[in-house]
Amino acid sequence: MKIKENFLLRKISDSYVVVPVGDAVVDFSGLINLNESGAFLFEKLQKGATEDELVQALLGEYDVAEDVARADVQKFIKKAQDADVLR
């Protein structure tokens, strides 16, 4: 999985937002707000991470059980698909 090219992650103060650029501005109105772990996953998806790679990355970065990490990753992927930012 990979984030579409026309979506960028930006840190504004203590918040993370995903903004559309280029052609995506026409089809996508608004912003996506992310917390720190969401931004972490978004960055991994920009590089084309798989679901298993995302789970392993969360386990390496945060003190979380594997079943919780997997559920969080699946939820994040679903939201990214619903927002149409994945290709």
N, C-alpha and C positions, 0 to 999 in steps of 0.2 A: 504494500500500500504506500501511497505517496500523496502528499499535499499537492494540489494543483499549483502551477507556477504563479498564478496571479493573486496569491494570498500571502501576506507577510505578517510575521509576528513582531509586535512592537511592545516595549516596556515603557509605560508612562507612569512615573512616580513609583508606586508600589504595586501597580496593576499591569496585567498583560492583556493586550487586545490583538485580535486578528483583523486586518483590514484588507479589503479588496483593492487591487490596482489594475490598471490597464483595462482590458475587455471585461474583467470580472465586475467592475464597477456598475456596468449596465445591468447585469443579471443578478447582482447581489447588493441589496441595500442594507446598510447597517454595519455593526461591528459584532465580533464575538469576544466576550470577556472570558478570560481563563485565570485560574489560580496558578500557583507555582508548579504544581504537579502536572496540570493541564498544559502549561507552556513547555514543560520538560518533554512530555509526550509529543506535542506538536513539533518540536525541534527534531525529535527522532523520526517522525513521519516525513518531515521535509527531506530526509536522507533516504527514505524508502524502507523503513523498518517493517518487519512482519509483526504479527500479533505476539508471537512467542518472544521476539526480540524486545518488544515493548515491555512485556511482563518481566523479563530478565533485567532490563534496565531499571524498572521500578524497584525490583528487589535489591539491586545493587546500590541504589541511591537513597531509598527510604527504608525505615524499619517497619515492614509490613509483611503479613503472611501471604504466601503464594496464592491462595484461593481469593483473598481480598484484592491482591494486585491484578489477578486475571479478570475478576468481575469489574474492577475499575477500568481496566483497559478496554474490555468489551463495551462498557457503557460509553467511554470516550469515543471509540470507533463509531458506534451507532450514532452518537450526536454529530460527529464529523460527517458521516454519510448523509444524515438528515439535512445538514447545512450545505451539502453538496460542495465540500471543499476537498474531497478525496477523488483521485482518479484511479 
